[in-house]
């Protein structure tokens, strides 16, 4: 049931276009002190706002529900390339003008692409919000995609790939891990795309992608900061009210079958020490198990007192660093542990020590004190991320895009508070299996067994 | 015991969080030659052995409070900083006092940190961006404390012991050598009371004199080639000496640098990235410290574009010095700097940090509070004179991480007036 519309909304709708008619959706509490106001335009564009007048700034973020999961072989990396192209030229803004205008008003301007989404973030002094809303609606519908622009941006993206993957050992290992662990789901596609695909894109590929996914009904606008609901909604309705919705394609999604084997890949790279990345298929972000896995990850690697850090880095002194990543994605993804060996120690030692600790969490409950510490660390991390308008908008945008729950961050805190040792025992046994995982081993070139040169990659 | 001289407070009840920093006026630049790494090792040791506790127990207690506590050492400062859920503030302060006033400095922990640091130095060879930064700094500030390795080397770390760590900490964390900053969910009176509690627990001691001399430029253009196998991409830092916060043209130079390489539409990004697609990022920087720091241009083109990119960067640098900036560019940069300033002061933590920086880096009085007025007052002539006077054109260090056998001659040819080339294996230290 929808809340009563404020009087100003009726006035606004009386003057708005057909697609710019605005409906108010139920607001949602965002923690103890704030609230997310929600609206939807007739063209499907969703609007969320956290009104916060503590500083004279507004974060204005646009999230599109398209990411690398929507790509197909041969055309990988187009969602990310497109993110770059959104900064180039529109029908009314020549090359460079988009950034120049934003800088002139003192705005911070960035974007990111991941598996499920693409996000455009502009943080602006409050008095200049109208210009930003206008610029964002302009590039949602009137982008220029000439062959020259696409060609030069492909060069930039290729250089970004060299930076993040080709010449980065960790980036390479990560890419091999995910592309090995996923056999059919789009999560096996690296968001930045394979190099050959990046080089092969044409302007027509980009235009087709734009027509398909960049539409108001595939997006959510999230604002946080020094603006009232009325002011924001009036701006959005006026700026986007001329845009019709698009017919969005039904996603051709291929659920990943359960992994029932151990897949091992070994790489040789010019790196000083051996490294491992181990991935297990884990729960989706919205799964009941996801908070428990996140809390287990804190127990294992959250801070220097965590189990894996204490054992591998401090006690055995076989590792320089241990990290865990729990995929925050819409579909089931990976739980990933990465460890770098100290000089003189081997990947096999790391795997052995890791296995012993994982056997422990599968065999016996974690201690209440470990749960308490993990929960406190996660609470601190959430609150620390909400200091700025930018942090609030990012948090709301992420949870709304992935889970369609704008206050999902606080709901997650409640879920964490309810977890007990048996929950962590359950998820450790369910997901961290020794007989179903992917292991990537990186060894320095020139070490025993190195029969490859340069790009050697052997499956074992 | 008198109350601490420097206590900064920015209260905000927006979130149930408190952040704080205890900053010392001295850092790694005070490491005696041959004992590089002392400040960092001693500070880590202090952080891990507060109250004589075992490091794991101390970390567990901090975690349990919903707190984070970190120790950082820069050339000029040493800072213990943290964030805590406000309900746990008192308990964290007790632990902080244990750390700064009653560290156990266990010998075994010192040895462990030494071994960790040596392993980290090896691991750091994976990071090309880190490599180019490290070697650039060492060569620009060769012979000066700013050029010495903050983390030390295996040889210097071997010379450090518990006695030298203790002596260093007693000097560094003496009460008169500290400034305190608090932000967030606490009152000014509460912050002052906490600062008093911490200062009372510390030994009395003077503010240490900063006897670091001003760095001087080594003449000529030098190529420092950090040789690493199989690089498809290079990391390039070009620069020399930069700005000093007390320079009369400091703000004008900052504005001019914004135009040259400080934003996404600046000259460097436009020419290198937007027009040619050569590098994902292309920026210039003018960091500040208590003494003159460096001016840098940073790009990372693919190997086959590296020579052309260096040539272009040098041409852009020369044109900037020769022709200056335009009135339109100046108006755009001033508008950007003045209006984006809102994001430098939009949280209590950032505002407190500004005030703390002014104190510990000995910045001119009102460095941050007068910033907007000073930017507005900058003229075209002042910018151009500052660029001409401060930005080096001849005395430049060009540092490149690349595969030397593939690129050395090309890179040398791309640098007119090159006087010296040094090839450094990426795993040489």
Boltz contact constraints between the chains, C-beta under 6 A:
constraints:
  - contact:
      token1: [A, 54]
      token2: [B, 14]
      max_distance: 6.0
  - contact:
      token1: [A, 55]
      token2: [B, 346]
      max_distance: 6.0
  - contact:
      token1: [A, 56]
      token2: [B, 342]
      max_distance: 6.0
  - contact:
      token1: [A, 57]
      token2: [B, 342]
      max_distance: 6.0
  - contact:
      token1: [A, 57]
      token2: [B, 346]
      max_distance: 6.0
  - contact:
      token1: [A, 96]
      token2: [B, 265]
      max_distance: 6.0
  - contact:
      token1: [A, 99]
      token2: [B, 264]
      max_distance: 6.0
  - contact:
      token1: [A, 99]
      token2: [B, 265]
      max_distance: 6.0
  - contact:
      token1: [A, 100]
      token2: [B, 265]
      max_distance: 6.0
  - contact:
      token1: [A, 103]
      token2: [B, 263]
      max_distance: 6.0
  - contact:
      token1: [A, 103]
      token2: [B, 265]
      max_distance: 6.0
  - contact:
      token1: [A, 103]
      token2: [B, 336]
      max_distance: 6.0
  - contact:
      token1: [A, 104]
      token2: [B, 332]
      max_distance: 6.0
  - contact:
      token1: [A, 104]
      token2: [B, 335]
      max_distance: 6.0
  - contact:
      token1: [A, 105]
      token2: [B, 339]
      max_distance: 6.0
  - contact:
      token1: [A, 106]
      token2: [B, 336]
      max_distance: 6.0
  - contact:
      token1: [A, 106]
      token2: [B, 339]
      max_distance: 6.0
  - contact:
      token1: [A, 106]
      token2: [B, 340]
      max_distance: 6.0
  - contact:
      token1: [A, 108]
      token2: [B, 343]
      max_distance: 6.0
  - contact:
      token1: [A, 125]
      token2: [B, 339]
      max_distance: 6.0
  - contact:
      token1: [A, 125]
      token2: [B, 342]
      max_distance: 6.0
  - contact:
      token1: [A, 152]
      token2: [B, 277]
      max_distance: 6.0
  - contact:
      token1: [A, 155]
      token2: [B, 277]
      max_distance: 6.0
  - contact:
      token1: [A, 156]
      token2: [B, 273]
      max_distance: 6.0
  - contact:
      token1: [A, 156]
      token2: [B, 277]
      max_distance: 6.0
  - contact:
      token1: [A, 156]
      token2: [B, 280]
      max_distance: 6.0
  - contact:
      token1: [A, 159]
      token2: [B, 279]
      max_distance: 6.0
  - contact:
      token1: [A, 159]
      token2: [B, 280]
      max_distance: 6.0
  - contact:
      token1: [A, 159]
      token2: [B, 302]
      max_distance: 6.0
  - contact:
      token1: [A, 160]
      token2: [B, 280]
      max_distance: 6.0
  - contact:
      token1: [A, 162]
      token2: [B, 232]
      max_distance: 6.0
  - contact:
      token1: [A, 162]
      token2: [B, 233]
      max_distance: 6.0
  - contact:
      token1: [A, 162]
      token2: [B, 302]
      max_distance: 6.0
  - contact:
      token1: [A, 163]
      token2: [B, 280]
      max_distance: 6.0
  - contact:
      token1: [A, 163]
      token2: [B, 300]
      max_distance: 6.0
  - contact:
      token1: [A, 166]
      token2: [B, 232]
      max_distance: 6.0
  - contact:
      token1: [A, 167]
      token2: [B, 231]
      max_distance: 6.0
  - contact:
      token1: [A, 167]
      token2: [B, 232]
      max_distance: 6.0
  - contact:
      token1: [A, 167]
      token2: [B, 233]
      max_distance: 6.0
  - contact:
      token1: [A, 169]
      token2: [B, 126]
      max_distance: 6.0
  - contact:
      token1: [A, 270]
      token2: [B, 229]
      max_distance: 6.0
  - contact:
      token1: [A, 270]
      token2: [B, 230]
      max_distance: 6.0
  - contact:
      token1: [A, 271]
      token2: [B, 126]
      max_distance: 6.0
  - contact:
      token1: [A, 272]
      token2: [B, 122]
      max_distance: 6.0
  - contact:
      token1: [A, 272]
      token2: [B, 125]
      max_distance: 6.0
  - contact:
      token1: [A, 303]
      token2: [B, 59]
      max_distance: 6.0
  - contact:
      token1: [A, 303]
      token2: [B, 63]
      max_distance: 6.0
  - contact:
      token1: [A, 304]
      token2: [B, 59]
      max_distance: 6.0
  - contact:
      token1: [A, 305]
      token2: [B, 56]
      max_distance: 6.0
  - contact:
      token1: [A, 305]
      token2: [B, 59]
      max_distance: 6.0
  - contact:
      token1: [A, 305]
      token2: [B, 60]
      max_distance: 6.0
  - contact:
      token1: [A, 305]
      token2: [B, 63]
      max_distance: 6.0
  - contact:
      token1: [A, 310]
      token2: [B, 56]
      max_distance: 6.0
  - contact:
      token1: [A, 320]
      token2: [B, 119]
      max_distance: 6.0
  - contact:
      token1: [A, 320]
      token2: [B, 120]
      max_distance: 6.0
  - contact:
      token1: [A, 320]
      token2: [B, 123]
      max_distance: 6.0
  - contact:
      token1: [A, 340]
      token2: [B, 123]
      max_distance: 6.0
  - contact:
      token1: [A, 342]
      token2: [B, 119]
      max_distance: 6.0
  - contact:
      token1: [A, 343]
      token2: [B, 122]
      max_distance: 6.0
  - contact:
      token1: [A, 372]
      token2: [B, 64]
      max_distance: 6.0
  - contact:
      token1: [A, 373]
      token2: [B, 63]
      max_distance: 6.0
  - contact:
      token1: [A, 373]
      token2: [B, 64]
      max_distance: 6.0
  - contact:
      token1: [A, 376]
      token2: [B, 64]
      max_distance: 6.0
  - contact:
      token1: [A, 376]
      token2: [B, 66]
      max_distance: 6.0
  - contact:
      token1: [A, 377]
      token2: [B, 63]
      max_distance: 6.0
  - contact:
      token1: [A, 379]
      token2: [B, 66]
      max_distance: 6.0
  - contact:
      token1: [A, 380]
      token2: [B, 66]
      max_distance: 6.0
  - contact:
      token1: [A, 383]
      token2: [B, 15]
      max_distance: 6.0
  - contact:
      token1: [A, 383]
      token2: [B, 17]
      max_distance: 6.0
  - contact:
      token1: [A, 384]
      token2: [B, 83]
      max_distance: 6.0
  - contact:
      token1: [A, 387]
      token2: [B, 347]
      max_distance: 6.0
  - contact:
      token1: [A, 388]
      token2: [B, 347]
      max_distance: 6.0
  - contact:
      token1: [A, 454]
      token2: [B, 230]
      max_distance: 6.0
